Amino acid sequence: MASVTPETNSRLDSLVAVSQSQSTGTGDGEGRVDETTALLGSGNESNSTGPNCGSPYGSSPQANDATGDEGDEKPLPVTQVMLLCYARVIEPLAFFSIFPYVSQMVQENGNVSDSDIGFYSGLIESLFSLTQAVVMLFWGRAADRIGRKPVLVFSLFGVTLATGLFGMAKSIPQMILFRCIAGVFAGTIVTIRTMVAEHSTPKTQARAFSWFAFSGNLGIFLGPLLGGALADPVHQYPRAFGSIEFFKKYPYALSSLVVAIIGATAALSSALFVKETLKKESPELENVGNAPSRSGDLTTWELMKWPGVGIVLYVYGHIMVLAFAYTAIIPVFWYTPIRLGGFGFTPFQISIMMGLNGAAQAAWLLLIFPPLQRKIGSNGVIRVCAWAYPFFFICCPLANVLLRMHNEGALKVFWIFVPTMLAIGCGVSMSFTAIQLVVNDVAPTPKVLGTLNALALTGVSGLRAFCPALFTSLFAVGARTQLAGGYAIWILMILLALGLSKAVTYLPETDEDCKRRNV
């Protein structure tokens, strides 16, 4: 296969612009010449704005469907985005809803010893992400070929069915089977991300992806809440469910069925109301002789080698490592006794801090991120967050130092410092949304958005499968041995954050970045 070149990509962009001008012009030859001449002039002007401008990754793919101000002024289809955000809730809801009761379910279904419960629980929890990582690229390719909506609806129905059946499993092999099936069908996230990108423009994408990220966090919050509240209802709510034989036989069915019902409503609403966003190529593009930049001609390996894609995927993975590690460590850190390097919080105090953490993240994503992204760009947001990460992480051991002083003044400072640090520090969560926008921007053509997002999420699913166990184990070793005073894990986290600060300097610039730099 011929290699992909920027010249070929420019040729395709020109064909799109000429095709649009022909469909709206007066039909005379002179008018078409004027449109083509203006297009060429615009391209030269773009190249003069900066060293990286006019590159193959110069503009977001969703902007390629419209030109100039017309594309930027396209309003965000709020109803469509909200429907997609509702569908987005299902994957984390299905993933996290089993966490509160899976250990008890393993013990009852498998008759395993107490020492083996952790192994089987961890295995069942992680199999969702592992199987998801294996098939994610398949779903991305399928969405690029047959359409976004069919893949979305089919995936939603599949994960809904598997999640509903999980609560009725009566053996560990059945639990493993249904968990794997749920992971196989959890390709909804790659399709939803792609569709949100295709519904938005450079001016509206920050707002759209803020809601996308918030809906994911909502699923993470509601999953354990529903799972714990509805598990074993016969014993939790004997007056309401004590006489129902079905729930005596299947004590975890109510939890999984409620999640399945929510998933079914999302699948039905997507099937009935969500619009297809994959646009068919025009005949002019289909007939371009030997045009290798058509998305169907790009193999996965060629896509990974496309300018800017590799470093963007690496930075995405690096950010997710920090996110998964912190999320896994922080509840254990809060619970760990002060003398071992933690805060010694009670479960109630931990729940309060988790609530503050969620509220702060929502505020940063919905209120601060959209205007900040418009002002400094996605790369700018990521750089700010990368610089903030080390300071955020160093606050945790510093707060423990205050507690180790064992005096009332230090304790007062602690209770002012920690909530303030958590509320402000949660601003680093903006990097999760910003890197998603950068992934969309670096796509060679709109038609490979599904595949590119699948590549990114394949890595993320793999990281989610082992990062929590790895970092909590490292934290436990550091606390038990009191390595570096019990702060060894935070030294590691700070070093990883400093590595991110260096990596983000290699992110490719979009045309918008170049314009901001030259203002």
C-alpha positions as CSV (number, residue, x, y, z in Angstrom):
1,M,0.0,0.0,0.0
2,A,1.2,3.5,-0.8
3,S,2.2,5.6,2.1
4,V,0.0,8.4,3.4
5,T,1.3,11.9,2.6
6,P,0.1,15.4,3.7
7,E,-0.2,16.2,0.0
8,T,-2.7,13.5,-0.6
9,N,-4.7,14.6,2.5
10,S,-4.7,18.2,1.2
11,R,-6.0,16.9,-2.2
12,L,-8.9,15.2,-0.4
13,D,-9.7,18.4,1.6
14,S,-9.7,20.3,-1.7
15,L,-12.1,17.9,-3.3
16,V,-14.5,18.2,-0.3
17,A,-14.4,22.0,-0.5
18,V,-14.9,22.0,-4.3
19,S,-17.8,19.5,-4.0
20,Q,-19.5,21.8,-1.5
21,S,-19.0,24.9,-3.6
22,Q,-20.4,23.1,-6.7
23,S,-23.5,22.1,-4.8
24,T,-24.2,25.7,-3.7
25,G,-22.7,27.8,-6.5
26,T,-24.3,29.3,-9.6
27,G,-23.3,26.5,-11.8
28,D,-21.0,28.5,-14.1
29,G,-17.4,27.6,-14.6
30,E,-16.1,31.0,-13.5
31,G,-17.7,30.6,-10.1
32,R,-16.1,27.3,-9.6
33,V,-12.6,28.6,-10.5
34,D,-13.1,31.4,-8.0
35,E,-14.0,28.9,-5.2
36,T,-11.0,26.7,-6.0
37,T,-8.6,29.7,-6.1
38,A,-9.8,30.9,-2.7
39,L,-9.3,27.5,-1.2
40,L,-5.7,27.3,-2.4
41,G,-5.1,30.8,-1.1
42,S,-6.5,29.8,2.3
43,G,-4.2,26.8,2.5
44,N,-1.1,29.0,1.9
45,E,-2.3,31.4,4.5
46,S,-2.7,28.6,7.0
47,N,0.8,27.4,6.5
48,S,2.2,30.7,7.2
49,T,0.8,31.0,10.7
50,G,3.3,28.8,12.4
51,P,5.7,25.9,12.0
52,N,3.1,23.2,12.8
53,C,0.1,24.8,11.2
54,G,-1.4,23.2,8.1
55,S,-0.1,19.8,9.2
56,P,-2.2,16.7,8.7
57,Y,-3.5,17.1,12.2
58,G,-4.2,20.8,11.9
59,S,-7.9,20.8,12.6
60,S,-10.4,18.6,14.3
61,P,-12.2,16.1,12.0
62,Q,-15.6,17.2,13.1
63,A,-14.8,20.7,11.7
64,N,-14.0,19.3,8.3
65,D,-17.6,18.8,7.4
66,A,-18.1,22.6,7.3
67,T,-16.0,25.5,6.2
68,G,-15.1,28.7,8.0
69,D,-17.5,30.4,10.3
70,E,-20.4,28.2,9.1
71,G,-19.0,25.2,10.8
72,D,-18.0,27.1,13.9
73,E,-21.4,28.7,14.3
74,K,-23.3,25.3,14.0
75,P,-25.3,25.0,17.3
76,L,-24.7,22.0,19.5
77,P,-27.6,19.5,19.2
78,V,-28.3,19.4,22.9
79,T,-31.0,16.7,22.7
80,Q,-28.7,14.3,20.8
81,V,-25.8,15.0,23.2
82,M,-28.0,14.4,26.2
83,L,-29.3,11.1,24.7
84,L,-25.7,10.0,24.2
85,C,-24.7,11.1,27.7
86,Y,-27.5,8.9,29.1
87,A,-26.2,6.0,27.1
88,R,-22.7,6.8,28.5
89,V,-23.9,6.2,32.0
90,I,-24.5,2.5,31.4
91,E,-20.9,1.2,31.0
92,P,-19.6,2.5,34.4
93,L,-22.9,1.6,36.0
94,A,-22.5,-2.0,34.8
95,F,-18.8,-2.0,35.7
96,F,-19.0,-0.6,39.3
97,S,-22.4,-1.9,40.4
98,I,-21.1,-5.3,41.5
99,F,-18.3,-4.0,43.6
100,P,-20.2,-3.7,46.9
101,Y,-21.5,-7.3,46.9
102,V,-19.1,-9.3,44.6
103,S,-17.0,-10.6,47.5
104,Q,-20.1,-11.9,49.4
105,M,-21.5,-13.4,46.2
106,V,-18.2,-15.2,45.5
107,Q,-18.2,-16.7,49.0
108,E,-21.8,-17.9,48.7
109,N,-21.5,-19.2,45.2
110,G,-18.1,-20.8,45.4
111,N,-17.7,-22.0,49.0
112,V,-14.2,-20.6,48.8
113,S,-12.0,-19.9,51.8
114,D,-11.6,-16.4,53.2
115,S,-8.1,-16.1,51.9
116,D,-9.2,-16.9,48.3
117,I,-12.2,-14.4,48.2
118,G,-9.9,-11.5,47.3
119,F,-8.4,-13.4,44.3
120,Y,-11.8,-14.4,42.8
121,S,-13.3,-11.0,43.5
122,G,-10.5,-9.2,41.8
123,L,-10.5,-11.5,38.9
124,I,-14.2,-11.1,38.3
125,E,-14.0,-7.3,38.6
126,S,-11.1,-7.0,36.2
127,L,-12.4,-9.4,33.5
128,F,-14.8,-6.8,32.4
129,S,-12.0,-4.4,31.5
130,L,-9.8,-7.2,30.1
131,T,-12.4,-8.5,27.6
132,Q,-13.4,-4.9,26.8
133,A,-9.8,-4.2,25.8
134,V,-9.6,-7.2,23.6
135,V,-12.7,-6.3,21.5
136,M,-12.6,-2.5,21.7
137,L,-10.8,-2.2,18.3
138,F,-13.3,-4.4,16.7
139,W,-16.2,-2.1,17.8
140,G,-14.3,0.9,16.6
141,R,-13.7,-0.6,13.1
142,A,-17.3,-1.8,13.0
143,A,-18.6,1.8,13.9
144,D,-16.4,3.2,11.0
145,R,-17.7,0.7,8.5
146,I,-21.4,0.0,9.2
147,G,-22.3,3.1,11.2
148,R,-22.2,4.5,14.8
149,K,-25.8,3.9,15.7
150,P,-26.1,0.1,14.9
151,V,-23.0,-0.6,17.0
152,L,-24.2,1.7,19.9
153,V,-27.7,0.0,20.1
154,F,-26.3,-3.5,19.7
155,S,-23.7,-3.0,22.4
156,L,-26.2,-1.4,24.8
157,F,-28.6,-4.4,24.5
158,G,-25.7,-6.9,24.9
159,V,-24.2,-5.3,28.1
160,T,-27.8,-4.9,29.5
161,L,-28.6,-8.6,29.0
162,A,-25.2,-9.8,30.5
163,T,-25.5,-7.4,33.5
164,G,-29.0,-8.6,34.2
165,L,-28.0,-12.3,34.1
166,F,-24.9,-11.7,36.4
167,G,-27.1,-11.2,39.5
168,M,-28.7,-14.6,38.9
169,A,-25.4,-16.5,38.6
170,K,-25.2,-19.4,41.0
171,S,-21.5,-20.4,40.5
172,I,-18.2,-18.7,40.0
173,P,-17.9,-20.0,36.4
174,Q,-21.3,-18.4,35.6
175,M,-20.2,-15.1,37.2
176,I,-17.0,-15.2,35.1
177,L,-19.0,-16.0,31.9
178,F,-21.6,-13.2,32.4
179,R,-18.9,-10.7,33.4
180,C,-16.9,-11.5,30.3
181,I,-19.9,-11.2,28.0
182,A,-20.7,-7.8,29.6
183,G,-17.1,-6.7,28.8
184,V,-17.4,-7.9,25.2
185,F,-20.5,-5.7,24.6
186,A,-19.1,-2.7,26.5
187,G,-18.1,-1.1,23.2
188,T,-20.6,1.7,23.8
189,I,-18.1,4.2,25.1
190,V,-16.0,4.3,21.9
191,T,-19.1,4.8,19.7
192,I,-20.5,7.5,22.0
193,R,-17.3,9.4,22.2
194,T,-17.1,9.4,18.4
195,M,-20.7,10.5,18.0
196,V,-20.3,13.4,20.5
197,A,-17.2,14.5,18.5
198,E,-19.1,14.4,15.2
199,H,-22.0,16.4,16.7
200,S,-19.7,19.2,17.9
201,T,-17.6,21.9,16.4
202,P,-14.3,23.4,17.7
203,K,-16.4,26.0,19.5
204,T,-18.9,23.6,21.1
205,Q,-16.7,20.5,21.7
206,A,-15.5,21.5,25.1
207,R,-19.1,21.9,26.3
208,A,-20.2,18.6,24.8
209,F,-17.3,16.6,26.2
210,S,-17.8,18.2,29.6
211,W,-21.2,16.7,29.7
212,F,-19.8,13.4,28.4
213,A,-17.2,13.3,31.2
214,F,-19.8,14.3,33.8
215,S,-22.1,11.5,32.7
216,G,-19.3,9.0,33.1
217,N,-18.6,10.2,36.6
218,L,-22.3,10.0,37.3
219,G,-22.2,6.3,36.4
220,I,-19.2,5.7,38.6
221,F,-21.0,7.3,41.5
222,L,-24.4,5.6,41.0
223,G,-23.0,2.1,40.2
224,P,-21.7,1.3,43.8
225,L,-24.6,3.1,45.3
226,L,-27.3,1.1,43.5
227,G,-25.3,-2.1,43.9
228,G,-24.9,-1.8,47.6
229,A,-28.4,-0.5,48.3
230,L,-30.2,-3.2,46.3
231,A,-28.1,-6.2,47.1
232,D,-29.7,-9.0,49.2
233,P,-33.0,-7.1,49.6
234,V,-34.6,-9.9,51.7
235,H,-32.2,-9.1,54.6
236,Q,-31.9,-5.4,53.9
237,Y,-35.6,-4.7,53.5
238,P,-37.4,-7.7,55.1
239,R,-40.8,-5.9,55.2
240,A,-40.8,-5.3,51.5
241,F,-39.0,-8.3,50.1
242,G,-39.0,-10.9,52.9
243,S,-41.8,-12.9,51.3
244,I,-40.5,-13.0,47.7
245,E,-39.0,-16.4,47.0
246,F,-37.3,-15.2,43.8
247,F,-35.1,-12.8,45.8
248,K,-34.4,-15.4,48.4
249,K,-33.1,-17.7,45.7
250,Y,-31.2,-14.9,43.8
251,P,-30.3,-12.3,46.5
252,Y,-28.3,-10.2,44.0
253,A,-30.8,-10.2,41.2
254,L,-32.5,-7.0,42.2
255,S,-29.3,-4.9,41.9
256,S,-28.4,-6.3,38.5
257,L,-31.9,-6.1,37.1
258,V,-32.3,-2.5,38.0
259,V,-29.1,-1.7,36.2
260,A,-30.3,-3.8,33.3
261,I,-33.6,-1.9,33.2
262,I,-31.7,1.4,33.0
263,G,-29.5,0.0,30.3
264,A,-32.6,-1.2,28.3
265,T,-34.2,2.3,28.5
266,A,-30.9,3.7,27.1
267,A,-30.8,1.1,24.3
268,L,-34.4,1.9,23.3
269,S,-34.0,5.6,23.5
270,S,-30.8,5.3,21.3
271,A,-32.6,3.1,18.8
272,L,-35.6,5.4,18.5
273,F,-34.1,8.9,18.8
274,V,-30.4,9.0,18.3
275,K,-29.3,10.0,14.8
276,E,-26.6,8.4,12.8
277,T,-23.5,10.6,12.6
278,L,-21.2,8.7,10.1
279,K,-21.3,10.5,6.8
280,K,-20.9,8.7,3.6
281,E,-18.1,9.8,1.3
282,S,-19.0,11.8,-1.8
283,P,-18.6,10.2,-5.2
284,E,-15.6,12.5,-5.9
285,L,-13.8,11.1,-2.8
286,E,-14.7,7.5,-3.6
287,N,-13.2,7.9,-7.1
288,V,-9.9,9.5,-6.2
289,G,-7.3,7.4,-7.9
290,N,-5.0,5.6,-5.5
291,A,-5.9,7.9,-2.6
292,P,-4.3,6.2,0.4
293,S,-5.6,8.6,3.0
294,R,-9.2,7.3,2.8
295,S,-10.0,5.8,6.2
296,G,-10.8,2.4,4.7
297,D,-7.2,2.2,3.4
298,L,-5.6,2.9,6.7
299,T,-4.6,-0.1,8.7
300,T,-4.4,0.1,12.5
301,W,-0.6,0.2,12.4
302,E,-0.6,3.0,9.7
303,L,-3.0,5.0,11.9
304,M,-0.8,4.6,14.9
305,K,2.2,5.9,12.8
306,W,0.2,8.9,11.5
307,P,1.9,12.2,12.6
308,G,1.0,13.0,16.2
309,V,-1.1,9.9,16.9
310,G,1.5,8.0,18.8
311,I,2.4,10.8,21.3
312,V,-1.3,11.6,21.8
313,L,-2.1,8.0,22.7
314,Y,0.9,7.9,25.0
315,V,-0.1,11.1,26.9
316,Y,-3.7,9.7,27.1
317,G,-2.4,6.5,28.7
318,H,-0.1,8.5,31.1
319,I,-3.0,10.6,32.3
320,M,-5.1,7.6,32.8
321,V,-2.4,5.8,34.8
322,L,-2.3,8.8,37.2
323,A,-6.1,8.8,37.4
324,F,-6.6,5.1,38.0
325,A,-3.7,5.1,40.5
326,Y,-5.0,8.0,42.5
327,T,-8.6,6.8,42.5
328,A,-7.4,3.4,43.9
329,I,-5.0,4.8,46.4
330,I,-7.0,7.6,48.0
331,P,-9.7,5.7,49.8
332,V,-7.1,3.3,51.3
333,F,-4.8,6.3,52.1
334,W,-7.7,8.0,53.9
335,Y,-8.5,4.9,56.0
336,T,-4.9,4.0,56.8
337,P,-3.8,5.0,60.4
338,I,-1.9,8.2,60.9
339,R,1.2,6.5,62.2
340,L,1.4,4.5,58.9
341,G,1.1,7.6,56.7
342,G,-2.6,8.0,56.2
343,F,-5.4,10.1,57.6
344,G,-7.2,7.5,59.8
345,F,-10.6,8.5,58.5
346,T,-13.8,6.7,59.5
347,P,-16.0,5.3,56.6
348,F,-18.4,8.2,57.2
349,Q,-15.6,10.7,56.8
350,I,-14.4,8.9,53.7
351,S,-17.9,9.1,52.1
352,I,-18.0,12.8,52.9
353,M,-14.6,13.4,51.2
354,M,-15.7,11.3,48.2
355,G,-18.8,13.4,47.9
356,L,-16.7,16.6,48.0
357,N,-14.4,15.1,45.4
358,G,-17.3,14.3,43.0
359,A,-18.9,17.7,43.5
360,A,-15.6,19.5,42.8
361,Q,-14.9,17.5,39.7
362,A,-18.4,18.3,38.4
363,A,-17.9,22.0,39.0
364,W,-14.5,22.0,37.2
365,L,-15.8,20.1,34.2
366,L,-19.1,21.9,33.7
367,L,-18.2,25.4,34.8
368,I,-14.5,26.0,34.4
369,F,-13.4,23.7,31.6
370,P,-15.4,25.0,28.6
371,P,-14.4,28.7,28.9
372,L,-10.8,27.8,29.8
373,Q,-10.5,25.4,26.8
374,R,-11.8,28.1,24.5
375,K,-9.2,30.5,25.9
376,I,-6.0,28.4,26.0
377,G,-7.0,25.3,24.0
378,S,-7.0,21.6,24.8
379,N,-3.2,21.4,24.9
380,G,-3.0,24.4,27.2
381,V,-5.5,22.8,29.6
382,I,-3.4,19.6,29.7
383,R,-0.2,21.5,30.3
384,V,-1.7,23.4,33.2
385,C,-3.0,20.2,34.7
386,A,0.3,18.5,34.2
387,W,2.1,21.2,36.1
388,A,-0.6,21.0,38.9
389,Y,-0.4,17.2,39.4
390,P,2.9,17.2,41.4
391,F,1.6,19.9,43.8
392,F,-1.7,18.1,44.2
393,F,0.0,14.8,45.1
394,I,2.5,16.4,47.5
395,C,-0.3,17.8,49.5
396,C,-1.3,14.3,50.7
397,P,1.9,13.5,52.7
398,L,2.1,17.1,53.9
399,A,-1.4,16.7,55.4
400,N,-0.3,13.6,57.2
401,V,2.7,15.5,58.6
402,L,0.1,17.9,60.2
403,L,-1.7,15.0,61.8
404,R,1.5,13.6,63.2
405,M,2.1,16.8,65.1
406,H,-0.7,15.8,67.4
407,N,-1.7,19.3,68.5
408,E,-4.9,21.2,68.2
409,G,-3.5,24.0,66.1
410,A,-2.2,21.6,63.4
411,L,-5.5,19.7,63.5
412,K,-7.4,22.9,62.7
413,V,-5.0,23.7,59.8
414,F,-5.5,20.1,58.6
415,W,-9.3,20.5,58.4
416,I,-9.0,23.7,56.5
417,F,-6.2,22.6,54.3
418,V,-7.5,19.1,53.1
419,P,-11.0,20.1,51.9
420,T,-9.5,23.2,50.2
421,M,-6.8,21.1,48.6
422,L,-9.2,18.5,47.4
423,A,-11.7,21.1,45.9
424,I,-8.9,22.9,44.1
425,G,-6.8,19.9,43.2
426,C,-9.7,18.2,41.5
427,G,-9.2,20.6,38.7
428,V,-6.6,18.2,37.3
429,S,-9.6,16.1,36.2
430,M,-10.0,18.6,33.3
431,S,-7.1,16.8,31.7
432,F,-9.3,13.7,31.2
433,T,-11.7,15.7,29.0
434,A,-9.0,17.8,27.3
435,I,-7.0,14.7,26.1
436,Q,-10.2,13.3,24.6
437,L,-10.5,16.4,22.5
438,V,-6.9,16.1,21.4
439,V,-7.5,12.5,20.4
440,N,-10.3,13.7,18.1
441,D,-8.2,16.5,16.7
442,V,-5.3,14.2,15.7
443,A,-7.5,11.9,13.6
444,P,-6.4,12.0,9.9
445,T,-10.1,11.9,8.7
446,P,-13.5,11.9,10.3
447,K,-14.1,8.4,9.2
448,V,-11.4,6.9,11.4
449,L,-12.6,8.6,14.6
450,G,-14.1,5.3,15.8
451,T,-10.9,3.3,15.2
452,L,-8.7,6.0,16.8
453,N,-10.9,6.2,19.9
454,A,-11.0,2.4,20.0
455,L,-7.2,2.4,20.1
456,A,-7.1,4.9,22.9
457,L,-9.8,3.0,24.9
458,T,-8.2,-0.4,24.3
459,G,-5.1,0.9,26.2
460,V,-7.3,2.5,28.9
461,S,-9.3,-0.7,29.5
462,G,-6.1,-2.6,29.9
463,L,-4.7,-0.1,32.4
464,R,-8.0,-0.1,34.3
465,A,-7.7,-3.9,34.7
466,F,-4.3,-3.9,36.6
467,C,-3.5,-0.3,37.7
468,P,-5.8,-0.3,40.8
469,A,-4.4,-3.6,42.2
470,L,-0.8,-2.6,41.4
471,F,-0.8,0.8,43.1
472,T,-2.8,-0.3,46.1
473,S,-0.3,-3.1,46.6
474,L,2.6,-0.7,46.3
475,F,0.8,1.6,48.8
476,A,0.4,-1.3,51.2
477,V,4.1,-2.3,50.9
478,G,5.2,1.2,51.5
479,A,2.9,1.6,54.6
480,R,4.0,-1.8,56.0
481,T,7.7,-1.2,55.6
482,Q,7.5,2.6,56.3
483,L,9.7,3.2,53.2
484,A,10.4,6.9,53.0
485,G,8.4,7.4,56.2
486,G,5.4,5.7,54.6
487,Y,5.3,8.2,51.7
488,A,7.0,6.1,49.1
489,I,3.8,5.8,47.0
490,W,3.5,9.6,46.8
491,I,7.1,10.0,45.7
492,L,6.3,7.6,42.9
493,M,3.2,9.5,42.0
494,I,5.1,12.8,41.9
495,L,7.7,11.3,39.6
496,L,5.0,10.0,37.3
497,A,3.4,13.4,37.3
498,L,6.7,15.1,36.4
499,G,7.1,12.6,33.6
500,L,3.7,13.8,32.3
501,S,4.8,17.4,32.4
502,K,7.6,16.5,30.0
503,A,5.5,14.4,27.7
504,V,2.8,17.0,27.1
505,T,5.4,19.3,25.5
506,Y,5.5,17.0,22.5
507,L,1.8,17.1,21.8
508,P,1.0,18.3,18.3
509,E,-0.5,21.7,17.8
510,T,-3.8,22.4,15.9
511,D,-4.5,25.4,13.7
512,E,-6.3,27.0,16.6
513,D,-3.2,26.6,18.8
514,C,-1.1,28.3,16.1
515,K,-3.6,31.1,15.9
516,R,-3.5,31.7,19.6
517,R,0.2,31.7,19.7
518,N,0.5,34.2,16.9
519,V,-2.2,36.6,18.3
